[in-house]
Amino acid sequence: MELLSQLSPWLLFGLFALGACAFTLSTISGGGGALMQIPILNFLIGTSQTAPVINLGTFISRPTRIIIFWKHIVWKVFWYYVPSAMLGAVLAAWLFAEVKIYWVQIIVGLFLVSTFFQYRFGKKERSFEVKLWYFVPLGFFISIIGTLTGGMGPILNPFLLNAGIDKESLVGTKAAQAFFLGIAQIGSYAFFGLLTDELWIYGIATGLGAIVGNLIGKWLLQRMSKLAFRKWVITIMVISGLALIVKAVSEIL
């Protein structure tokens, strides 16, 4: 409580509002809430603290998203993805302060931008074949990059769409996967001393806002067509890809 009284209430309210806005948009676009917060959180709390706060806030909001999308979760994809993702999260937390992944971010960013052409801005339902076993290496790779940067959700979207998973099923499946990934991420952050009391408060404020965003996003998603959803997904993937490229290039230079 003493620490809480020393923190700016405007900063905490800003983190709450940021979480609400980012996760409303994240729900109707299949992800990207974490990436949308990165530049703002870098400015508000510093680059080194952004990833733990984003992942903590996201983790806090996940149970709400799982509950409201429970009946849509595709469990066969979940079981292929989660074990390797949890392993990758632990490894990434251990390497958190040592590894630079600028070139990987650029490659991932280019891939996300290319989805605009792959799907012809949503007119095409699938662009390449995806088999269930693909989600094993995907889980490991995406969790490593996400744990190091604070968010990589959009990169999974093309693979889910190409596996025939859309709208509520896509959002619900990703929420279930991300919750168990979050257990590994937050546990690893805590074990390696990366979560201070101050960061816990920041993460909780962001997470409470994200819960509100999930509920608003669910209401909007029910009123969207599949085509509109795909267009939102592709838009956020392209924006996220550009953001990753800009961020990586600025850090290289």
C-alpha positions in Angstrom: 0.0 0.0 0.0 2.9 2.3 0.7 4.3 1.8 -2.8 0.8 2.2 -4.3 0.4 5.6 -2.6 3.7 6.7 -4.2 2.7 5.9 -7.7 0.9 8.4 -9.9 -2.8 7.7 -10.1 -2.9 9.1 -13.6 -0.2 6.6 -14.7 -2.3 3.7 -13.3 -5.5 5.0 -14.9 -3.6 5.4 -18.2 -2.4 1.8 -17.9 -6.0 0.6 -17.2 -7.3 2.6 -20.2 -4.5 1.3 -22.4 -5.3 -2.3 -21.5 -9.1 -1.8 -22.1 -8.5 -0.2 -25.6 -5.8 -2.6 -26.7 -7.8 -5.7 -25.7 -11.1 -4.5 -27.2 -9.2 -4.2 -30.5 -7.3 -7.5 -29.8 -10.5 -9.4 -29.3 -12.1 -8.3 -32.6 -8.9 -8.8 -34.6 -7.6 -12.1 -33.1 -4.7 -10.7 -31.2 -2.1 -7.9 -31.3 -3.1 -6.3 -28.0 0.3 -6.8 -26.5 2.2 -5.4 -29.5 -0.1 -2.4 -29.6 0.9 -1.5 -26.0 4.7 -1.8 -26.5 5.5 1.7 -27.9 3.3 3.4 -25.3 4.6 1.4 -22.4 8.2 1.9 -23.6 7.5 5.6 -23.2 5.6 5.4 -19.9 7.7 2.9 -17.9 10.8 2.3 -19.9 11.9 -0.3 -22.5 13.4 -2.8 -20.0 10.2 -3.1 -18.0 7.7 -3.3 -20.8 7.8 -7.1 -21.6 7.1 -8.3 -18.0 4.3 -5.7 -17.5 2.6 -6.7 -20.8 2.8 -10.4 -20.1 1.6 -10.0 -16.6 -1.4 -7.8 -17.6 -2.2 -10.2 -20.5 -2.0 -13.2 -18.1 -4.4 -11.5 -15.6 -7.0 -10.9 -18.4 -6.9 -14.4 -19.9 -9.3 -16.2 -17.5 -12.1 -13.8 -18.6 -11.4 -14.4 -22.3 -11.3 -18.2 -21.7 -14.6 -18.2 -19.9 -16.5 -16.1 -22.4 -15.1 -18.2 -25.4 -14.9 -21.6 -23.7 -17.2 -23.5 -26.0 -15.3 -22.3 -29.0 -11.8 -23.5 -28.0 -10.2 -26.0 -30.4 -8.5 -28.3 -27.9 -6.6 -30.5 -30.4 -4.6 -27.4 -31.4 -4.2 -26.4 -27.8 -2.5 -29.7 -26.9 0.0 -29.5 -29.8 0.9 -25.9 -29.0 1.1 -25.5 -25.2 3.9 -27.9 -24.0 6.5 -26.6 -26.4 5.4 -23.0 -25.8 5.8 -23.4 -22.0 9.3 -24.8 -22.6 10.2 -21.9 -24.8 8.9 -19.3 -22.3 11.1 -20.7 -19.5 14.2 -20.6 -21.8 13.4 -17.1 -23.0 13.0 -15.7 -19.4 16.4 -17.2 -18.6 17.9 -15.4 -21.6 15.9 -12.2 -21.1 18.7 -9.8 -20.4 21.3 -11.4 -22.7 19.6 -12.0 -26.1 19.0 -9.5 -28.9 16.5 -10.6 -31.5 16.5 -7.6 -33.9 16.8 -9.7 -37.1 14.2 -12.2 -36.0 11.8 -9.3 -35.4 12.4 -8.0 -38.9 11.8 -11.4 -40.5 8.6 -11.9 -38.5 7.5 -8.3 -39.3 8.0 -8.9 -43.1 6.0 -12.2 -42.8 3.1 -10.4 -41.1 3.1 -7.6 -43.6 3.0 -10.2 -46.4 -0.4 -11.5 -45.1 -2.1 -8.6 -46.8 -1.1 -10.1 -50.2 -1.5 -13.7 -49.1 -5.2 -13.3 -48.1 -6.0 -10.5 -50.6 -7.2 -8.4 -47.7 -9.5 -11.1 -46.4 -11.1 -12.2 -49.7 -9.1 -15.4 -49.6 -9.9 -17.8 -46.7 -6.6 -19.8 -46.8 -3.2 -19.2 -48.2 -1.2 -22.3 -47.4 -1.8 -25.8 -45.9 -1.3 -26.2 -42.1 -1.0 -29.5 -40.3 -1.6 -30.1 -36.6 2.1 -30.9 -35.9 3.1 -27.4 -37.1 1.9 -26.0 -33.8 4.6 -27.8 -31.9 7.6 -25.8 -33.3 5.3 -22.7 -33.6 4.6 -22.9 -29.9 8.3 -23.0 -29.0 9.3 -20.2 -31.4 6.5 -17.8 -30.7 6.8 -18.2 -26.9 10.5 -17.4 -27.0 10.0 -14.2 -29.1 6.9 -13.2 -27.2 8.6 -13.6 -23.8 11.6 -11.5 -24.9 9.6 -8.7 -26.6 6.2 -8.7 -24.7 4.0 -9.8 -27.6 3.9 -12.0 -30.7 0.3 -13.1 -30.8 -0.4 -12.0 -34.4 2.1 -14.3 -35.9 0.0 -17.3 -34.9 -3.1 -16.0 -36.8 -2.1 -17.0 -40.3 -1.6 -20.6 -39.2 -4.9 -20.8 -37.3 -6.8 -19.3 -40.2 -5.2 -21.8 -42.6 -6.1 -24.6 -40.2 -9.8 -23.5 -40.6 -10.1 -21.8 -37.2 -11.9 -18.5 -37.4 -13.7 -15.8 -35.3 -14.6 -17.0 -31.7 -12.7 -20.3 -32.2 -9.5 -18.4 -33.0 -9.9 -16.0 -30.1 -10.8 -18.7 -27.6 -8.1 -21.2 -28.7 -5.4 -18.5 -28.5 -6.7 -17.4 -25.1 -6.4 -20.9 -23.7 -2.9 -21.4 -25.2 -1.8 -18.0 -23.9 -3.0 -18.6 -20.4 -0.8 -21.7 -19.9 2.1 -20.0 -21.7 1.5 -17.1 -19.2 2.0 -19.4 -16.3 5.4 -20.3 -17.6 6.3 -16.7 -18.4 5.2 -15.1 -15.1 6.7 -17.9 -13.1 10.0 -17.5 -14.9 10.0 -13.7 -14.6 9.4 -14.1 -10.9 12.0 -16.8 -10.4 14.7 -14.8 -12.2 13.8 -11.6 -10.3 12.4 -9.6 -13.2 9.1 -8.7 -11.5 9.5 -6.0 -8.9 6.6 -4.8 -6.6 6.2 -1.8 -8.9 5.9 -3.9 -12.0 3.3 -6.1 -10.3 1.1 -3.0 -9.8 1.6 -1.8 -13.3 0.7 -5.3 -14.7 -2.4 -5.5 -12.5 -3.6 -2.1 -13.7 -3.1 -3.1 -17.3 -4.7 -6.5 -16.7 -7.9 -5.1 -15.1 -8.3 -2.8 -18.1 -7.8 -5.8 -20.5 -10.6 -7.7 -18.7 -13.0 -4.8 -19.6 -11.6 -4.8 -23.2 -12.3 -8.6 -23.5 -16.0 -8.1 -22.5 -16.5 -5.2 -24.9 -14.6 -7.1 -27.7 -16.8 -10.2 -27.2 -20.0 -8.1 -27.7 -18.5 -6.5 -30.9 -17.3 -9.9 -32.2 -20.7 -11.5 -32.1 -21.9 -8.8 -34.5 -19.2 -9.2 -37.1 -19.2 -11.3 -40.2 -16.3 -13.8 -40.9 -15.1 -11.5 -43.8 -15.0 -8.5 -41.5 -13.2 -10.5 -38.9 -10.5 -11.6 -41.4 -10.1 -8.0 -42.6 -9.5 -6.9 -39.0 -7.1 -9.8 -38.4 -5.1 -8.9 -41.5 -5.1 -5.2 -40.7 -3.6 -5.8 -37.2 -1.1 -8.3 -38.6 0.2 -5.8 -41.1 0.3 -3.0 -38.5 2.0 -5.3 -36.0 4.5 -6.4 -38.6 5.4 -2.7 -39.5 5.7 -1.9 -35.8 8.1 -4.8 -35.3 10.2 -3.8 -38.3 10.4 -0.1 -37.1 11.3 -1.2 -33.6 14.0 -3.6 -34.7 15.6 -1.1 -37.1 15.6 1.7 -34.6 17.4 -0.6 -32.1 19.9 -1.7 -34.7 20.7 1.9 -35.6 
